[in-house]
Amino acid sequence: MDKYRWTVSAARYPYVRLLSVCWRPQNSPRADEGPPRAMRSREKALSSDTNLIAPGAGNESGAASPFDSIMLLDHNGEERWSARDMQVLCGYSKWQEFEKVIDKAKLAVSNSDLDPLDHFTGARKVTSGGRWGRQEVNDFRLTRFAAYQVTLAGDASKPEIARAKTYFAVRTREAELAAPVSTIPDSPEAHLALAQNYLAAATELVATKKELAIAAPKAGKWDQFCNSDGLIDMNAAAHAVTDLTGGLGRTKFMEMLRSDDIHFLQKQNQRLPYQEHERAGRAHVKLVEAPHGKWVEQTFFTPRGLDWLVDRLGGNYLPLPAA
């Protein structure tokens, strides 16, 4: 019995005074005490990782990108990124979804004859939530290479992923330029391999910037052709790009969208787009009332979809004024 702490409290009634006996284990906290001291000490230790230092906004790069602000330095001064922090900046609301992207990136690294464990280090992170307002969750510490592979494995339709690709492509290029010249063997073969690497990196950077330009919203560019839902029907879309199509009307315009070169509308269900365009946010299907009173499915372009079409047709283009 002495392992319990006993307390006595009085309960008052009009004519009777009763004693109620309450007990609790000696080592358990009261409601107003918060978590036990040992747990508080462990949380404090977890929250102050002595092996990782956040450079913060005052680093030399000026934290021009949000990815700079979440960059960590390990005890060797090497750059690392927390997968939990990247999840938010890459546009993923659920960790389970982002973890699948990380698994794809690990597989890509493994297929390159590299060891994923060298680039994806298991870690724990303390976040808000849980019984005491703070909880430990699984995390990864990513090298720059691993973080770049994660962006490549992400959903390309997300503007956040496009921005992340650009950031890590630029950082990789900067790191290559910062490499000491003396480490490059002085031979024609070595210089040729280096030039090929630079060309591949530059080509990928140009493609990523082009993808980002298409994914970014073009404020007001297609507003004059949009309906009240922000969508563009086939008549308006045909008129918007008439200079690129040679003045095609609605019927011929839709036939062009079914061609193998464009591959936007299905050949079987001729009113509907391929699902890849819906998933990428280029097309939207909704029910509209036909003149005979029936409701039919109709495909609409989104502003992003018209940007994609202009790019597919070959160029930079400003739309004509709406009729």
Number of C-alpha atoms within 10 A of each C-alpha: 5 7 9 12 12 13 10 10 10 10 10 10 8 5 6 8 10 11 11 10 10 10 10 13 12 11 10 11 13 11 7 6 9 12 16 13 11 9 12 14 12 10 15 12 11 14 15 11 11 10 11 19 16 16 18 15 15 9 11 8 12 12 16 9 13 13 18 18 18 18 22 22 15 16 10 8 11 12 18 25 25 21 26 19 14 21 19 14 17 23 15 18 11 10 15 10 12 23 18 14 20 24 14 17 23 22 16 18 21 13 11 10 8 13 13 18 12 11 19 24 15 12 13 16 16 16 13 10 10 9 8 12 10 14 14 15 11 12 19 20 22 27 19 20 16 25 24 21 22 30 25 19 20 25 18 17 17 18 19 20 24 25 23 26 27 22 20 21 23 15 15 16 16 11 11 13 11 9 10 8 9 7 7 11 10 10 8 9 10 12 13 11 11 14 12 12 14 15 12 11 16 15 11 15 19 13 13 21 16 15 19 22 15 21 25 16 13 13 8 10 12 24 15 16 22 19 11 7 7 14 22 26 17 18 16 22 27 21 22 24 21 16 14 17 16 9 14 18 16 16 12 13 20 19 16 17 19 21 13 10 10 13 14 24 23 16 16 8 9 14 16 21 24 15 15 11 18 18 11 15 17 23 25 20 15 11 11 13 11 11 7 6 8 9 12 11 13 18 21 24 25 22 27 19 24 19 24 17 20 20 14 11 15 10 11 8 13 12 17 14 10 13 8
